[in-house]
């Protein structure tokens, strides 16, 4: 993918989650079943890094379960982070602004030496355009994982959703063409309390597992959950 096209898609998604944060949060008030399934296995004292934490759904779920280990949630949307901070304030919780697509995103509170027992990456990787960028980001994420830690990643398996299928729009809507993007890329519109567009990439199971393997991790579990028929989300648990 050309850098110009990649950067345009990154700008598109940043603008969506910044300008439509409230509308997005309204449609995601409760954790998805797959998120619950993962969070329920996190020990109360485990340290957690939540990438793309949004408006704090996973953090609130952890709090409901009596979590007390360090939690750091990062997101590229200041608007979503403001909602998260308003929802949950606790001594063990910290929300910080960082953009995974930026080279310096790992300059996190606590420094690059921070290692976490659990890294959560729910509904994030499919918003990163360009296979090279995705590989780089996952390699960096792996550096934040403790030696015996677990990384939970989920992506939208939107090809199983007739509803989302109807929301695919032409690349010309944003001045691009099919030749500018990669196989599996799509542009989805948004129609709740405003109009917006989001870039997404469809991951077959093997492609998502390939990202783990390229970063020196292995898939130890895979399941599908959420949405229509419980198949909208593809989840994988990665370990060293």
WOMOHU-V501521 format. One record per run of one state. SS is the DSSP state (H for helix, E for strand, L for the rest). FROM is the first residue (numbers start at 1). TO is the last residue. If there is no record, write none. Layout:
SS:FROM:TO ; SS:FROM:TO
This chain:
L:1:2 ; H:3:19 ; L:20:20 ; H:21:26 ; L:27:32 ; H:33:39 ; L:40:47 ; E:48:51 ; L:52:56 ; H:57:64 ; L:65:70 ; E:71:75 ; L:76:77 ; H:78:87 ; L:88:92 ; E:93:97 ; L:98:115 ; E:116:122 ; L:123:124 ; H:125:127 ; L:128:130 ; H:131:143 ; L:144:144 ; E:145:156 ; L:157:157 ; H:158:160 ; L:161:161 ; H:162:165 ; L:166:167 ; E:168:168 ; L:169:170 ; H:171:174 ; L:175:177 ; H:178:180 ; L:181:184 ; E:185:190 ; L:191:195 ; E:196:201 ; L:202:204 ; H:205:214 ; L:215:217 ; E:218:225 ; L:226:227 ; H:228:230 ; L:231:232 ; E:233:239 ; L:240:240
